[in-house]
Amino acid sequence: MQVTVHLFAQLAVLHGAPFAKMTLGDTRTPKAVVRALADHNPALLQALLQEDREPRPSLAMFAGERALDWNAPLTEGEAELFLTCPIAGG
């Protein structure tokens, strides 16, 4: 399955581009996408994963306007993904 992951803010800067195109293997979950991104680009490792290789709690992944569960399988219609680090300010 081919996916395009759109990256924003510091994730795009660390990656060096605003998106990444990837081919997923048998494990097709948002968590697998984040792990593959971190493995492919070590500059993203600390921004994406905790020491136990779980996605950082500050991350959110969307397909369209729908937030994705890290462990739910992706469908063919979810080939365009958006990875963000929501922030709050005051």
KOLGU-4560 file (N, C-alpha, C; in nm, 3 decimals, padded with zeros to 5 digits):
<recs>
<n_xx: 00.084 n_yy: -00.118 n_zz: 00.000 ca_xx: 00.000 ca_yy: 00.000 ca_zz: 00.000 c_xx: 00.088 c_yy: 00.124 c_zz: 00.000 mol: A seq: 1 type: MET>
<n_xx: 00.061 n_yy: 00.213 n_zz: -00.092 ca_xx: 00.134 ca_yy: 00.340 ca_zz: -00.101 c_xx: 00.061 c_yy: 00.446 c_zz: -00.018 mol: A seq: 2 type: GLN>
<n_xx: 00.135 n_yy: 00.522 n_zz: 00.060 ca_xx: 00.077 ca_yy: 00.633 ca_zz: 00.135 c_xx: 00.164 c_yy: 00.757 c_zz: 00.120 mol: A seq: 3 type: VAL>
<n_xx: 00.100 n_yy: 00.871 n_zz: 00.130 ca_xx: 00.170 ca_yy: 00.999 ca_zz: 00.137 c_xx: 00.139 c_yy: 01.057 c_zz: 00.274 mol: A seq: 4 type: THR>
<n_xx: 00.243 n_yy: 01.090 n_zz: 00.348 ca_xx: 00.227 ca_yy: 01.148 ca_zz: 00.482 c_xx: 00.268 c_yy: 01.294 c_zz: 00.474 mol: A seq: 5 type: VAL>
<n_xx: 00.174 n_yy: 01.382 n_zz: 00.502 ca_xx: 00.201 ca_yy: 01.526 ca_zz: 00.504 c_xx: 00.249 c_yy: 01.563 c_zz: 00.643 mol: A seq: 6 type: HIS>
<n_xx: 00.359 n_yy: 01.637 n_zz: 00.648 ca_xx: 00.422 ca_yy: 01.677 ca_zz: 00.774 c_xx: 00.413 c_yy: 01.828 c_zz: 00.788 mol: A seq: 7 type: LEU>
<n_xx: 00.398 n_yy: 01.874 n_zz: 00.910 ca_xx: 00.381 ca_yy: 02.016 ca_zz: 00.935 c_xx: 00.482 c_yy: 02.065 c_zz: 01.038 mol: A seq: 8 type: PHE>
<n_xx: 00.507 n_yy: 02.195 n_zz: 01.035 ca_xx: 00.589 ca_yy: 02.265 ca_zz: 01.134 c_xx: 00.725 c_yy: 02.195 c_zz: 01.152 mol: A seq: 9 type: ALA>
<n_xx: 00.762 n_yy: 02.168 n_zz: 01.278 ca_xx: 00.895 ca_yy: 02.114 ca_zz: 01.305 c_xx: 00.917 c_yy: 01.977 c_zz: 01.242 mol: A seq: 10 type: GLN>
<n_xx: 00.811 n_yy: 01.899 n_zz: 01.222 ca_xx: 00.828 ca_yy: 01.769 ca_zz: 01.157 c_xx: 00.874 c_yy: 01.785 c_zz: 01.013 mol: A seq: 11 type: LEU>
<n_xx: 00.817 n_yy: 01.880 n_zz: 00.941 ca_xx: 00.858 ca_yy: 01.906 ca_zz: 00.803 c_xx: 01.002 c_yy: 01.957 c_zz: 00.798 mol: A seq: 12 type: ALA>
<n_xx: 01.038 n_yy: 02.042 n_zz: 00.893 ca_xx: 01.175 ca_yy: 02.094 ca_zz: 00.898 c_xx: 01.274 c_yy: 01.980 c_zz: 00.924 mol: A seq: 13 type: VAL>
<n_xx: 01.244 n_yy: 01.895 n_zz: 01.022 ca_xx: 01.334 ca_yy: 01.784 ca_zz: 01.053 c_xx: 01.345 c_yy: 01.686 c_zz: 00.937 mol: A seq: 14 type: LEU>
<n_xx: 01.234 n_yy: 01.664 n_zz: 00.867 ca_xx: 01.234 ca_yy: 01.571 ca_zz: 00.755 c_xx: 01.300 c_yy: 01.631 c_zz: 00.630 mol: A seq: 15 type: HIS>
<n_xx: 01.298 n_yy: 01.763 n_zz: 00.622 ca_xx: 01.356 ca_yy: 01.831 ca_zz: 00.506 c_xx: 01.260 c_yy: 01.842 c_zz: 00.390 mol: A seq: 16 type: GLY>
<n_xx: 01.133 n_yy: 01.810 n_zz: 00.412 ca_xx: 01.030 ca_yy: 01.819 ca_zz: 00.308 c_xx: 00.894 c_yy: 01.817 c_zz: 00.377 mol: A seq: 17 type: ALA>
<n_xx: 00.792 n_yy: 01.871 n_zz: 00.310 ca_xx: 00.660 ca_yy: 01.876 ca_zz: 00.373 c_xx: 00.580 c_yy: 01.746 c_zz: 00.362 mol: A seq: 18 type: PRO>
<n_xx: 00.635 n_yy: 01.646 n_zz: 00.296 ca_xx: 00.565 ca_yy: 01.518 ca_zz: 00.287 c_xx: 00.664 c_yy: 01.405 c_zz: 00.265 mol: A seq: 19 type: PHE>
<n_xx: 00.617 n_yy: 01.283 n_zz: 00.289 ca_xx: 00.697 ca_yy: 01.163 ca_zz: 00.264 c_xx: 00.606 c_yy: 01.062 c_zz: 00.194 mol: A seq: 20 type: ALA>
<n_xx: 00.656 n_yy: 01.001 n_zz: 00.088 ca_xx: 00.584 ca_yy: 00.893 ca_zz: 00.020 c_xx: 00.645 c_yy: 00.762 c_zz: 00.066 mol: A seq: 21 type: LYS>
<n_xx: 00.558 n_yy: 00.667 n_zz: 00.101 ca_xx: 00.605 ca_yy: 00.541 ca_zz: 00.157 c_xx: 00.524 c_yy: 00.425 c_zz: 00.102 mol: A seq: 22 type: MET>
<n_xx: 00.588 n_yy: 00.309 n_zz: 00.101 ca_xx: 00.520 ca_yy: 00.184 ca_zz: 00.072 c_xx: 00.517 c_yy: 00.104 c_zz: 00.201 mol: A seq: 23 type: THR>
<n_xx: 00.396 n_yy: 00.069 n_zz: 00.245 ca_xx: 00.382 ca_yy: -00.006 ca_zz: 00.369 c_xx: 00.386 c_yy: -00.155 c_zz: 00.342 mol: A seq: 24 type: LEU>
<n_xx: 00.440 n_yy: -00.229 n_zz: 00.436 ca_xx: 00.442 ca_yy: -00.374 ca_zz: 00.427 c_xx: 00.312 c_yy: -00.433 c_zz: 00.478 mol: A seq: 25 type: GLY>
<n_xx: 00.322 n_yy: -00.545 n_zz: 00.546 ca_xx: 00.204 ca_yy: -00.615 ca_zz: 00.595 c_xx: 00.134 c_yy: -00.541 c_zz: 00.708 mol: A seq: 26 type: ASP>
<n_xx: 00.209 n_yy: -00.470 n_zz: 00.791 ca_xx: 00.150 ca_yy: -00.396 ca_zz: 00.902 c_xx: 00.112 c_yy: -00.258 c_zz: 00.851 mol: A seq: 27 type: THR>
<n_xx: -00.016 n_yy: -00.233 n_zz: 00.840 ca_xx: -00.066 ca_yy: -00.108 ca_zz: 00.781 c_xx: -00.146 c_yy: -00.029 c_zz: 00.883 mol: A seq: 28 type: ARG>
<n_xx: -00.077 n_yy: 00.020 n_zz: 00.984 ca_xx: -00.141 ca_yy: 00.101 ca_zz: 01.087 c_xx: -00.071 c_yy: 00.236 c_zz: 01.094 mol: A seq: 29 type: THR>
<n_xx: -00.137 n_yy: 00.337 n_zz: 01.150 ca_xx: -00.069 ca_yy: 00.465 ca_zz: 01.170 c_xx: 00.059 c_yy: 00.450 c_zz: 01.252 mol: A seq: 30 type: PRO>
<n_xx: 00.058 n_yy: 00.361 n_zz: 01.351 ca_xx: 00.179 ca_yy: 00.339 ca_zz: 01.431 c_xx: 00.293 c_yy: 00.287 c_zz: 01.344 mol: A seq: 31 type: LYS>
<n_xx: 00.264 n_yy: 00.196 n_zz: 01.253 ca_xx: 00.366 ca_yy: 00.143 ca_zz: 01.162 c_xx: 00.420 c_yy: 00.253 c_zz: 01.071 mol: A seq: 32 type: ALA>
<n_xx: 00.333 n_yy: 00.344 n_zz: 01.029 ca_xx: 00.377 ca_yy: 00.457 ca_zz: 00.945 c_xx: 00.476 c_yy: 00.544 c_zz: 01.021 mol: A seq: 33 type: VAL>
<n_xx: 00.442 n_yy: 00.578 n_zz: 01.145 ca_xx: 00.531 ca_yy: 00.665 ca_zz: 01.225 c_xx: 00.664 c_yy: 00.595 c_zz: 01.251 mol: A seq: 34 type: VAL>
<n_xx: 00.660 n_yy: 00.468 n_zz: 01.282 ca_xx: 00.785 ca_yy: 00.394 ca_zz: 01.305 c_xx: 00.870 c_yy: 00.389 c_zz: 01.178 mol: A seq: 35 type: ARG>
<n_xx: 00.808 n_yy: 00.367 n_zz: 01.063 ca_xx: 00.881 ca_yy: 00.362 ca_zz: 00.937 c_xx: 00.942 c_yy: 00.498 c_zz: 00.905 mol: A seq: 36 type: ALA>
<n_xx: 00.870 n_yy: 00.606 n_zz: 00.931 ca_xx: 00.925 ca_yy: 00.740 ca_zz: 00.910 c_xx: 01.049 c_yy: 00.762 c_zz: 00.996 mol: A seq: 37 type: LEU>
<n_xx: 01.040 n_yy: 00.723 n_zz: 01.123 ca_xx: 01.153 ca_yy: 00.741 ca_zz: 01.215 c_xx: 01.271 c_yy: 00.654 c_zz: 01.174 mol: A seq: 38 type: ALA>
<n_xx: 01.245 n_yy: 00.533 n_zz: 01.127 ca_xx: 01.353 ca_yy: 00.445 ca_zz: 01.083 c_xx: 01.419 c_yy: 00.497 c_zz: 00.955 mol: A seq: 39 type: ASP>
<n_xx: 01.339 n_yy: 00.556 n_zz: 00.868 ca_xx: 01.390 ca_yy: 00.607 ca_zz: 00.740 c_xx: 01.468 c_yy: 00.738 c_zz: 00.758 mol: A seq: 40 type: HIS>
<n_xx: 01.426 n_yy: 00.819 n_zz: 00.853 ca_xx: 01.490 ca_yy: 00.948 ca_zz: 00.874 c_xx: 01.520 c_yy: 00.966 c_zz: 01.023 mol: A seq: 41 type: ASN>
<n_xx: 01.642 n_yy: 00.932 n_zz: 01.067 ca_xx: 01.678 ca_yy: 00.941 ca_zz: 01.209 c_xx: 01.657 c_yy: 01.079 c_zz: 01.271 mol: A seq: 42 type: PRO>
<n_xx: 01.655 n_yy: 01.184 n_zz: 01.190 ca_xx: 01.632 ca_yy: 01.318 ca_zz: 01.244 c_xx: 01.492 c_yy: 01.328 c_zz: 01.305 mol: A seq: 43 type: ALA>
<n_xx: 01.400 n_yy: 01.243 n_zz: 01.262 ca_xx: 01.263 ca_yy: 01.244 ca_zz: 01.314 c_xx: 01.244 c_yy: 01.156 c_zz: 01.437 mol: A seq: 44 type: LEU>
<n_xx: 01.341 n_yy: 01.071 n_zz: 01.467 ca_xx: 01.324 ca_yy: 00.969 ca_zz: 01.570 c_xx: 01.272 c_yy: 01.026 c_zz: 01.702 mol: A seq: 45 type: LEU>
<n_xx: 01.342 n_yy: 01.122 n_zz: 01.759 ca_xx: 01.302 ca_yy: 01.176 ca_zz: 01.890 c_xx: 01.171 c_yy: 01.254 c_zz: 01.883 mol: A seq: 46 type: GLN>
<n_xx: 01.142 n_yy: 01.315 n_zz: 01.770 ca_xx: 01.019 ca_yy: 01.391 ca_zz: 01.756 c_xx: 00.897 c_yy: 01.299 c_zz: 01.743 mol: A seq: 47 type: ALA>
<n_xx: 00.916 n_yy: 01.178 n_zz: 01.691 ca_xx: 00.804 ca_yy: 01.089 ca_zz: 01.665 c_xx: 00.782 c_yy: 00.980 c_zz: 01.770 mol: A seq: 48 type: LEU>
<n_xx: 00.893 n_yy: 00.924 n_zz: 01.822 ca_xx: 00.880 ca_yy: 00.805 ca_zz: 01.906 c_xx: 00.937 c_yy: 00.826 c_zz: 02.045 mol: A seq: 49 type: LEU>
<n_xx: 00.872 n_yy: 00.761 n_zz: 02.142 ca_xx: 00.925 ca_yy: 00.754 ca_zz: 02.278 c_xx: 01.031 c_yy: 00.642 c_zz: 02.281 mol: A seq: 50 type: GLN>
<n_xx: 01.096 n_yy: 00.624 n_zz: 02.393 ca_xx: 01.200 ca_yy: 00.521 ca_zz: 02.404 c_xx: 01.147 c_yy: 00.381 c_zz: 02.378 mol: A seq: 51 type: GLU>
<n_xx: 01.019 n_yy: 00.356 n_zz: 02.409 ca_xx: 00.960 ca_yy: 00.224 ca_zz: 02.386 c_xx: 00.906 c_yy: 00.207 c_zz: 02.243 mol: A seq: 52 type: ASP>
<n_xx: 00.938 n_yy: 00.302 n_zz: 02.155 ca_xx: 00.900 ca_yy: 00.304 ca_zz: 02.013 c_xx: 00.749 c_yy: 00.323 c_zz: 01.993 mol: A seq: 53 type: ARG>
<n_xx: 00.682 n_yy: 00.374 n_zz: 02.095 ca_xx: 00.542 ca_yy: 00.412 ca_zz: 02.081 c_xx: 00.537 c_yy: 00.557 c_zz: 02.033 mol: A seq: 54 type: GLU>
<n_xx: 00.436 n_yy: 00.594 n_zz: 01.954 ca_xx: 00.425 ca_yy: 00.734 ca_zz: 01.911 c_xx: 00.412 c_yy: 00.827 c_zz: 02.031 mol: A seq: 55 type: PRO>
<n_xx: 00.474 n_yy: 00.942 n_zz: 02.020 ca_xx: 00.466 ca_yy: 01.041 ca_zz: 02.127 c_xx: 00.321 c_yy: 01.083 c_zz: 02.147 mol: A seq: 56 type: ARG>
<n_xx: 00.280 n_yy: 01.104 n_zz: 02.272 ca_xx: 00.142 ca_yy: 01.144 ca_zz: 02.298 c_xx: 00.102 c_yy: 01.276 c_zz: 02.233 mol: A seq: 57 type: PRO>
<n_xx: 00.200 n_yy: 01.359 n_zz: 02.200 ca_xx: 00.170 ca_yy: 01.488 ca_zz: 02.138 c_xx: 00.140 c_yy: 01.478 c_zz: 01.990 mol: A seq: 58 type: SER>
<n_xx: 00.153 n_yy: 01.362 n_zz: 01.930 ca_xx: 00.127 ca_yy: 01.345 ca_zz: 01.787 c_xx: -00.018 c_yy: 01.310 c_zz: 01.761 mol: A seq: 59 type: LEU>
<n_xx: -00.065 n_yy: 01.350 n_zz: 01.643 ca_xx: -00.196 ca_yy: 01.310 ca_zz: 01.595 c_xx: -00.186 c_yy: 01.283 c_zz: 01.446 mol: A seq: 60 type: ALA>
<n_xx: -00.253 n_yy: 01.177 n_zz: 01.399 ca_xx: -00.254 ca_yy: 01.146 ca_zz: 01.257 c_xx: -00.399 c_yy: 01.145 c_zz: 01.209 mol: A seq: 61 type: MET>
<n_xx: -00.418 n_yy: 01.204 n_zz: 01.091 ca_xx: -00.551 ca_yy: 01.216 ca_zz: 01.032 c_xx: -00.553 c_yy: 01.160 c_zz: 00.891 mol: A seq: 62 type: PHE>
<n_xx: -00.670 n_yy: 01.112 n_zz: 00.850 ca_xx: -00.701 ca_yy: 01.082 ca_zz: 00.710 c_xx: -00.820 c_yy: 01.172 c_zz: 00.680 mol: A seq: 63 type: ALA>
<n_xx: -00.798 n_yy: 01.273 n_zz: 00.599 ca_xx: -00.901 ca_yy: 01.374 ca_zz: 00.581 c_xx: -00.923 c_yy: 01.447 c_zz: 00.712 mol: A seq: 64 type: GLY>
<n_xx: -01.046 n_yy: 01.453 n_zz: 00.757 ca_xx: -01.077 ca_yy: 01.520 ca_zz: 00.884 c_xx: -01.089 c_yy: 01.422 c_zz: 00.999 mol: A seq: 65 type: GLU>
<n_xx: -01.065 n_yy: 01.294 n_zz: 00.974 ca_xx: -01.085 ca_yy: 01.191 ca_zz: 01.076 c_xx: -00.954 c_yy: 01.157 c_zz: 01.145 mol: A seq: 66 type: ARG>
<n_xx: -00.953 n_yy: 01.171 n_zz: 01.278 ca_xx: -00.837 ca_yy: 01.130 ca_zz: 01.358 c_xx: -00.827 c_yy: 00.978 c_zz: 01.356 mol: A seq: 67 type: ALA>
<n_xx: -00.706 n_yy: 00.927 n_zz: 01.342 ca_xx: -00.684 ca_yy: 00.783 ca_zz: 01.333 c_xx: -00.637 c_yy: 00.724 c_zz: 01.465 mol: A seq: 68 type: LEU>
<n_xx: -00.683 n_yy: 00.605 n_zz: 01.493 ca_xx: -00.634 ca_yy: 00.527 ca_zz: 01.607 c_xx: -00.499 c_yy: 00.469 c_zz: 01.566 mol: A seq: 69 type: ASP>
<n_xx: -00.400 n_yy: 00.477 n_zz: 01.654 ca_xx: -00.265 ca_yy: 00.430 ca_zz: 01.619 c_xx: -00.261 c_yy: 00.284 c_zz: 01.578 mol: A seq: 70 type: TRP>
<n_xx: -00.350 n_yy: 00.202 n_zz: 01.631 ca_xx: -00.345 ca_yy: 00.058 ca_zz: 01.606 c_xx: -00.447 c_yy: 00.007 c_zz: 01.505 mol: A seq: 71 type: ASN>
<n_xx: -00.533 n_yy: 00.094 n_zz: 01.456 ca_xx: -00.637 ca_yy: 00.052 ca_zz: 01.361 c_xx: -00.578 c_yy: 00.038 c_zz: 01.221 mol: A seq: 72 type: ALA>
<n_xx: -00.611 n_yy: -00.069 n_zz: 01.150 ca_xx: -00.559 ca_yy: -00.088 ca_zz: 01.014 c_xx: -00.604 c_yy: 00.025 c_zz: 00.921 mol: A seq: 73 type: PRO>
<n_xx: -00.514 n_yy: 00.067 n_zz: 00.836 ca_xx: -00.547 ca_yy: 00.166 ca_zz: 00.734 c_xx: -00.619 c_yy: 00.097 c_zz: 00.619 mol: A seq: 74 type: LEU>
<n_xx: -00.709 n_yy: 00.169 n_zz: 00.555 ca_xx: -00.777 ca_yy: 00.116 ca_zz: 00.438 c_xx: -00.716 c_yy: 00.178 c_zz: 00.312 mol: A seq: 75 type: THR>
<n_xx: -00.747 n_yy: 00.121 n_zz: 00.198 ca_xx: -00.694 ca_yy: 00.175 ca_zz: 00.072 c_xx: -00.735 c_yy: 00.321 c_zz: 00.052 mol: A seq: 76 type: GLU>
<n_xx: -00.850 n_yy: 00.361 n_zz: 00.105 ca_xx: -00.895 ca_yy: 00.498 ca_zz: 00.092 c_xx: -00.822 c_yy: 00.595 c_zz: 00.182 mol: A seq: 77 type: GLY>
<n_xx: -00.734 n_yy: 00.546 n_zz: 00.267 ca_xx: -00.660 ca_yy: 00.631 ca_zz: 00.360 c_xx: -00.513 c_yy: 00.643 c_zz: 00.319 mol: A seq: 78 type: GLU>
<n_xx: -00.490 n_yy: 00.666 n_zz: 00.192 ca_xx: -00.353 ca_yy: 00.675 ca_zz: 00.141 c_xx: -00.293 c_yy: 00.814 c_zz: 00.157 mol: A seq: 79 type: ALA>
<n_xx: -00.375 n_yy: 00.912 n_zz: 00.193 ca_xx: -00.329 ca_yy: 01.049 ca_zz: 00.213 c_xx: -00.342 c_yy: 01.078 c_zz: 00.362 mol: A seq: 80 type: GLU>
<n_xx: -00.229 n_yy: 01.083 n_zz: 00.433 ca_xx: -00.230 ca_yy: 01.097 ca_zz: 00.578 c_xx: -00.167 c_yy: 01.231 c_zz: 00.618 mol: A seq: 81 type: LEU>
<n_xx: -00.207 n_yy: 01.281 n_zz: 00.734 ca_xx: -00.157 ca_yy: 01.407 ca_zz: 00.784 c_xx: -00.109 c_yy: 01.386 c_zz: 00.927 mol: A seq: 82 type: PHE>
<n_xx: 00.019 n_yy: 01.415 n_zz: 00.952 ca_xx: 00.080 ca_yy: 01.397 ca_zz: 01.083 c_xx: 00.110 c_yy: 01.532 c_zz: 01.144 mol: A seq: 83 type: LEU>
<n_xx: 00.053 n_yy: 01.557 n_zz: 01.262 ca_xx: 00.070 ca_yy: 01.686 ca_zz: 01.326 c_xx: 00.115 c_yy: 01.672 c_zz: 01.471 mol: A seq: 84 type: THR>
<n_xx: 00.170 n_yy: 01.779 n_zz: 01.521 ca_xx: 00.204 ca_yy: 01.792 ca_zz: 01.663 c_xx: 00.121 c_yy: 01.909 c_zz: 01.715 mol: A seq: 85 type: CYS>
<n_xx: -00.003 n_yy: 01.882 n_zz: 01.757 ca_xx: -00.086 ca_yy: 01.992 ca_zz: 01.805 c_xx: -00.020 c_yy: 02.064 c_zz: 01.922 mol: A seq: 86 type: PRO>
<n_xx: -00.036 n_yy: 02.194 n_zz: 01.923 ca_xx: 00.020 ca_yy: 02.274 ca_zz: 02.033 c_xx: -00.088 c_yy: 02.366 c_zz: 02.086 mol: A seq: 87 type: ILE>
<n_xx: -00.070 n_yy: 02.409 n_zz: 02.204 ca_xx: -00.164 ca_yy: 02.504 ca_zz: 02.264 c_xx: -00.084 c_yy: 02.624 c_zz: 02.314 mol: A seq: 88 type: ALA>
<n_xx: -00.147 n_yy: 02.734 n_zz: 02.317 ca_xx: -00.079 ca_yy: 02.852 ca_zz: 02.363 c_xx: -00.175 c_yy: 02.940 c_zz: 02.442 mol: A seq: 89 type: GLY>
<n_xx: -00.122 n_yy: 03.044 n_zz: 02.490 ca_xx: -00.211 ca_yy: 03.129 ca_zz: 02.567 c_xx: -00.162 c_yy: 03.270 c_zz: 02.569 mol: A seq: 90 type: GLY>
</recs>
